[in-house]
Amino acid sequence: MEPLGPSAYYQGFALSAGLIMAIGAQNVFVLTQGARGHRPWLVAGVCTACDALLIALGVGGVGGLAASSPGVSGLLALAGAAFLLAYGLRAFRNACRGGCMTLAADEAPPSLRTILLMALGVSLLNPHALLDTVVLIGGLSGRLDGAGRLFFGLGAVTASACWFYSLSLGGRLLAPVLRRPAAWRVLDVLVGLTMWGLAAGIGREALAMLAA
């Protein structure tokens, strides 16, 4: 078992931060709504609440199941490490290709209902978000006991909240920068390094559990 308290919290924070920083539909939606001034507080709050719900389901369900069996926990951790390696490789490939974000400033502001439904859709109907929160974060939390999983989950939720509110409220300042492919390259390199660093540590733990 991993040590409790700050160690588990920071592991959950780092894992969630690395996963959530990857460019995807949810992040683009949050960023563009913030850049356009379309209810950024609401968008950030809905996405954070949805992530918290999914992380709780993962840590309490998948994580609890894994914790009941060292073998299952080891296999899930090993699978998670492999996924993180692939995730990091994808980020490095994206960095090589580059990317940019386009904003249509003349678009009519959507209604409150439309924004709410879109925020729920990109959060709860997003396969990548479900995989990251329920399966990956939940599965990797199985290396910890009950209290450790709680700290791990809290760290993951904190990272989500910090990221979404930063995107929403800083959207107008970031929008001109994120039109440049170089900015996405830097972001993708940071994501890739974070994912590979986490994969190395988790992979070692997984092999140790399977060998025990």
C-alpha positions in Angstrom: 0.0 0.0 0.0 1.1 3.6 -0.7 1.5 6.1 2.2 -1.5 8.1 3.1 -2.1 11.8 3.3 -0.1 14.3 1.2 1.6 11.6 -0.9 -1.7 10.1 -2.1 -3.2 13.6 -2.5 -0.4 14.8 -4.7 -0.3 11.7 -6.7 -4.0 12.1 -7.5 -3.5 15.8 -8.3 -0.6 15.1 -10.6 -2.3 12.3 -12.4 -5.5 14.2 -12.9 -3.6 17.4 -14.0 -1.7 15.5 -16.6 -4.7 13.8 -18.0 -7.0 16.9 -18.0 -4.4 19.1 -19.7 -4.5 17.0 -22.8 -6.3 18.8 -25.7 -9.9 17.5 -26.1 -13.5 18.4 -26.6 -14.1 19.3 -23.0 -11.1 21.6 -22.7 -11.7 23.3 -26.0 -15.3 24.0 -25.0 -14.4 25.4 -21.6 -11.6 27.5 -23.1 -13.7 28.9 -25.9 -16.6 29.8 -23.7 -14.3 31.6 -21.3 -12.7 33.4 -24.2 -16.1 34.5 -25.5 -17.4 35.4 -22.0 -20.3 32.9 -22.3 -21.0 32.2 -18.6 -17.5 31.0 -17.7 -18.3 30.4 -14.0 -21.2 28.2 -14.9 -19.2 26.2 -17.4 -16.3 25.7 -15.0 -18.6 24.7 -12.2 -20.6 22.2 -14.2 -17.4 20.5 -15.6 -15.8 20.4 -12.2 -19.0 18.9 -10.6 -19.2 16.3 -13.4 -15.5 15.3 -13.0 -16.0 15.1 -9.2 -18.9 12.7 -9.7 -17.1 10.5 -12.1 -13.9 10.4 -10.0 -16.0 9.5 -6.9 -17.6 6.6 -8.9 -14.2 5.4 -10.1 -12.4 5.7 -6.7 -15.3 4.2 -4.8 -16.3 1.5 -7.3 -13.4 0.4 -9.5 -10.8 1.5 -6.9 -12.6 -0.4 -4.1 -12.8 -3.6 -6.2 -9.1 -3.4 -7.1 -8.1 -2.8 -3.5 -9.9 -6.1 -2.5 -7.5 -8.1 -4.6 -3.7 -7.4 -4.8 -3.6 -9.3 -8.1 -6.4 -7.2 -9.7 -4.8 -4.1 -8.3 -1.5 -5.0 -9.8 -2.9 -5.8 -13.2 -5.0 -2.5 -13.3 -2.0 -0.5 -12.2 0.1 -2.2 -15.0 -2.6 -1.5 -17.5 -2.8 2.1 -16.3 0.9 2.5 -16.7 0.7 1.2 -20.3 -2.1 3.6 -21.0 -0.1 6.5 -19.6 2.8 5.6 -21.8 0.5 5.6 -24.8 -1.1 8.9 -23.7 2.3 10.5 -23.3 3.3 9.2 -26.8 0.2 10.7 -28.2 1.0 14.1 -26.6 4.5 14.0 -28.0 3.1 13.3 -31.5 0.7 16.2 -31.1 3.6 18.4 -30.2 5.4 17.4 -33.4 2.3 18.1 -35.5 1.3 21.3 -33.7 -2.3 22.7 -33.4 -4.2 25.8 -32.9 -7.6 27.0 -31.7 -9.9 29.1 -33.8 -12.5 31.5 -32.2 -15.5 32.9 -34.0 -15.9 36.2 -32.2 -19.1 37.2 -34.1 -21.1 34.2 -32.9 -24.4 34.9 -31.1 -24.2 34.1 -27.4 -25.9 30.7 -26.7 -28.8 30.5 -24.2 -28.2 29.4 -20.6 -30.0 26.0 -21.4 -27.7 25.4 -24.4 -24.5 26.2 -22.5 -25.6 23.9 -19.6 -26.5 21.0 -21.9 -23.3 21.4 -23.8 -21.2 21.4 -20.6 -23.0 18.3 -19.4 -22.5 16.6 -22.8 -18.8 17.2 -23.1 -18.3 16.0 -19.5 -20.6 13.0 -19.1 -20.9 11.8 -22.7 -17.2 12.1 -23.5 -15.5 8.7 -23.8 -12.1 10.1 -23.0 -13.4 11.8 -19.8 -15.0 8.6 -18.7 -11.9 6.6 -19.3 -9.7 9.1 -17.5 -11.9 9.5 -14.4 -13.8 6.3 -13.8 -11.4 3.7 -15.3 -7.9 5.1 -15.1 -8.1 7.3 -11.9 -10.4 4.8 -10.2 -8.3 1.8 -11.2 -5.0 3.3 -10.1 -6.5 4.3 -6.8 -6.9 0.6 -6.0 -3.2 0.6 -4.9 -4.3 2.5 -1.8 -6.5 1.7 1.2 -9.8 3.4 1.9 -8.3 6.6 3.4 -5.6 6.7 0.7 -8.2 6.5 -2.1 -10.1 9.4 -0.5 -7.0 11.6 -0.5 -6.1 10.4 -4.1 -9.7 11.3 -5.2 -9.6 14.7 -3.5 -6.3 15.5 -5.2 -7.8 14.5 -8.6 -10.9 16.7 -8.1 -8.7 19.6 -6.9 -6.7 19.4 -10.1 -9.9 19.4 -12.2 -11.3 22.4 -10.4 -8.1 24.4 -10.7 -7.8 23.6 -14.4 -11.4 24.3 -15.4 -11.6 27.6 -13.6 -8.2 28.7 -14.9 -9.4 27.9 -18.5 -12.7 29.7 -18.0 -11.5 32.8 -16.3 -8.3 33.2 -18.2 -9.8 32.4 -21.5 -9.8 35.9 -22.9 -6.1 36.4 -22.0 -5.1 32.9 -23.3 -7.1 33.1 -26.6 -4.6 35.1 -28.6 -1.7 32.9 -27.5 -3.6 29.6 -28.2 -4.0 30.6 -31.8 -0.3 29.8 -32.1 0.7 26.2 -32.8 3.8 26.7 -30.7 1.7 27.2 -27.5 0.0 23.8 -28.1 3.4 22.2 -28.6 4.7 23.4 -25.3 1.5 22.2 -23.6 1.7 18.8 -25.2 5.3 18.3 -24.3 4.5 19.1 -20.6 1.6 16.6 -20.8 3.8 13.9 -22.3 6.6 14.3 -19.7 4.1 14.2 -16.9 2.4 11.0 -18.2 5.7 9.2 -18.7 7.0 10.1 -15.3 3.8 8.8 -13.7 3.9 5.7 -15.8 7.4 4.8 -14.7 6.5 5.1 -11.0 3.2 3.2 -11.3 4.8 0.5 -13.5 7.4 -0.2 -10.8 4.7 -0.5 -8.1 2.6 -2.8 -10.3 5.4 -5.2 -11.0 6.2 -5.3 -7.3 2.6 -6.1 -6.4 2.4 -8.9 -9.1 5.7 -10.4 -7.9 4.7 -10.4 -4.2 
